[in-house]
Amino acid sequence: MRKIFFLIIAAIVAFFWGDISLDNVTDMAFLSGKKNIVVMGCDIRKDDVGRSDTLFVVMLDKSKKNAALLSVPRDTRVKIKGHGWDKINAAFAYGGHKLTQETVQDFLGIKLNNCVVIDFQGFKGLVDAVGGVDINVEKRMSYYDPYADFRIDLRPGMQHMDGKTAMQYVRYRDEEGDIGRIRRQQKFIMALYKQIASKNIIAKMPGVSKQIMSMIKTDLSLKEMVELGNVMRGMMEKDGLKMAMVPGEPKYIDGISYWIPDIPKMRQQMADMQGVKITEKFNENTKKLEQEYKNPAKK
């Protein structure tokens, strides 16, 4: 039960494979104060490796039984090893979950212990398995993506969403771009989070557990999942889930829209969220990264 409980929470934070852990990282340029898990929500198809359309980092404090969730906008401009400057979601297309994990770790400057990969199709099944989620849709949402053959058609007001409708809500992109979408994803995460915590989910556990096991890939061991399940259960009782986003601003570069991070602010945010002091080497690494963003970026 505890294993399944954590897998459900992992799927919640992700919505939106063996040797992939970076536990051997000891470089003091990386901060490490919590259990950090990078979670990728990917639209994987038979003829396309896909991209990490939704990207989160979950930071767990086992002793205090609380957690923080950091959203990383998919348009965030970063340097990807071997590929130069690009949007962070391109790392998955270039090198899958491993390159994405390395890219996020280098960018944030925090040690990432584990990774969870979620398939979007499985997300729909998860929402159906828990009996749907109630969401107040803020406005009319209508859009058709011919590339993905994906249609969004939602009207404002309170709705009980099934998996198909939920997918439309969390993937809708308006004039705010990725930032507005992240706000909706976090809103949906909290609603699903409360639904999972409700007592009536116990009866649905067999179907939920089956759906979870089919939709994720992770390098977390059984022992780790049991341990994290205990933390997450205590967190539910304390309402210990906090949410944040990489600070920055939108900017067009060569006609392409990016999210340009505020490096000093982001790195201080990482130290605060990890609950540790900034090391000298971490500070040097931050200044170097800030300078790279200030200078003209070359592919």
JOJORA-V117283 format. One record per residue. N is the residue number from 1. RES is the residue in one small letter. NEAR is the number of other ideal C-beta (glycine too) atoms within 8 Angstrom. D_CENTER is the distance of its C-alpha to the mean C-alpha in whole Angstrom. Layout:
n->(N;N)
res->(RES;RES)
near->(NEAR;NEAR)
d_center->(D_CENTER;D_CENTER)
This chain:
n->(1;2;3;4;5;6;7;8;9;10;11;12;13;14;15;16;17;18;19;20;21;22;23;24;25;26;27;28;29;30;31;32;33;34;35;36;37;38;39;40;41;42;43;44;45;46;47;48;49;50;51;52;53;54;55;56;57;58;59;60;61;62;63;64;65;66;67;68;69;70;71;72;73;74;75;76;77;78;79;80;81;82;83;84;85;86;87;88;89;90;91;92;93;94;95;96;97;98;99;100;101;102;103;104;105;106;107;108;109;110;111;112;113;114;115;116;117;118;119;120;121;122;123;124;125;126;127;128;129;130;131;132;133;134;135;136;137;138;139;140;141;142;143;144;145;146;147;148;149;150;151;152;153;154;155;156;157;158;159;160;161;162;163;164;165;166;167;168;169;170;171;172;173;174;175;176;177;178;179;180;181;182;183;184;185;186;187;188;189;190;191;192;193;194;195;196;197;198;199;200;201;202;203;204;205;206;207;208;209;210;211;212;213;214;215;216;217;218;219;220;221;222;223;224;225;226;227;228;229;230;231;232;233;234;235;236;237;238;239;240;241;242;243;244;245;246;247;248;249;250;251;252;253;254;255;256;257;258;259;260;261;262;263;264;265;266;267;268;269;270;271;272;273;274;275;276;277;278;279;280;281;282;283;284;285;286;287;288;289;290;291;292;293;294;295;296;297;298;299)
res->(m;r;k;i;f;f;l;i;i;a;a;i;v;a;f;f;w;g;d;i;s;l;d;n;v;t;d;m;a;f;l;s;g;k;k;n;i;v;v;m;g;c;d;i;r;k;d;d;v;g;r;s;d;t;l;f;v;v;m;l;d;k;s;k;k;n;a;a;l;l;s;v;p;r;d;t;r;v;k;i;k;g;h;g;w;d;k;i;n;a;a;f;a;y;g;g;h;k;l;t;q;e;t;v;q;d;f;l;g;i;k;l;n;n;c;v;v;i;d;f;q;g;f;k;g;l;v;d;a;v;g;g;v;d;i;n;v;e;k;r;m;s;y;y;d;p;y;a;d;f;r;i;d;l;r;p;g;m;q;h;m;d;g;k;t;a;m;q;y;v;r;y;r;d;e;e;g;d;i;g;r;i;r;r;q;q;k;f;i;m;a;l;y;k;q;i;a;s;k;n;i;i;a;k;m;p;g;v;s;k;q;i;m;s;m;i;k;t;d;l;s;l;k;e;m;v;e;l;g;n;v;m;r;g;m;m;e;k;d;g;l;k;m;a;m;v;p;g;e;p;k;y;i;d;g;i;s;y;w;i;p;d;i;p;k;m;r;q;q;m;a;d;m;q;g;v;k;i;t;e;k;f;n;e;n;t;k;k;l;e;q;e;y;k;n;p;a;k;k)
near->(6;10;10;12;11;13;13;12;11;16;15;11;12;15;15;12;7;4;4;11;9;11;5;5;8;4;6;7;9;11;13;9;6;11;10;14;14;15;15;15;13;13;9;8;6;3;3;6;6;11;10;14;12;12;15;13;15;12;14;12;12;9;4;6;10;10;13;12;15;13;13;14;13;13;13;14;14;12;8;14;8;5;8;8;9;10;10;19;12;11;17;16;8;9;8;7;12;8;13;17;13;11;13;15;15;10;12;13;14;13;10;13;9;14;15;14;13;16;11;13;7;13;17;12;12;15;14;11;11;13;8;11;12;9;12;7;12;5;5;6;13;6;8;6;8;5;4;6;6;7;8;11;6;13;6;7;6;6;10;6;12;9;13;7;10;16;11;13;14;13;10;12;8;8;4;8;11;11;11;11;14;11;9;12;13;11;9;15;14;10;11;13;11;8;11;11;7;7;4;7;13;6;5;11;10;6;8;14;10;9;13;14;8;7;13;14;6;10;10;9;6;6;6;9;13;11;9;13;14;9;13;13;10;10;13;8;6;8;6;10;11;8;11;9;10;13;8;11;6;11;8;8;8;4;4;6;7;12;14;10;12;9;10;8;8;13;14;9;11;12;12;7;11;12;7;8;4;10;9;5;9;15;9;9;10;13;8;8;12;10;8;9;11;5;6;3;11;5;4)
d_center->(24;22;20;19;18;15;14;14;12;9;10;9;6;5;7;7;18;20;20;17;17;18;20;23;21;24;24;25;23;19;19;18;19;16;15;11;9;7;5;5;7;10;14;16;20;23;24;21;18;16;13;9;9;6;3;2;5;7;11;14;17;20;23;22;20;17;13;11;8;7;6;7;9;10;13;13;16;16;19;18;21;23;22;23;21;18;15;12;11;15;14;13;16;18;18;15;12;15;15;12;11;15;14;11;13;16;15;13;16;15;16;13;14;13;10;9;10;10;12;13;16;15;13;17;19;17;17;21;21;20;23;21;19;21;20;22;22;22;24;26;23;25;23;24;22;25;23;21;24;21;23;22;25;24;26;26;26;25;24;24;21;21;19;20;20;17;15;18;16;13;13;16;17;20;22;19;17;13;13;15;13;10;12;13;10;10;13;13;11;14;16;15;14;18;19;18;20;23;26;27;24;26;28;25;24;25;24;20;21;22;19;16;18;19;15;13;14;14;16;16;20;22;23;19;18;21;21;17;19;21;19;17;20;21;18;19;23;22;19;17;14;13;11;11;10;11;15;17;19;19;22;24;25;27;27;23;20;18;16;18;17;19;19;21;20;16;18;20;17;15;19;19;16;17;20;22;25;24;26;29;27;23;25;27;24;22;26;26;22;23;27;25;23;27;29;29;26;28;26)
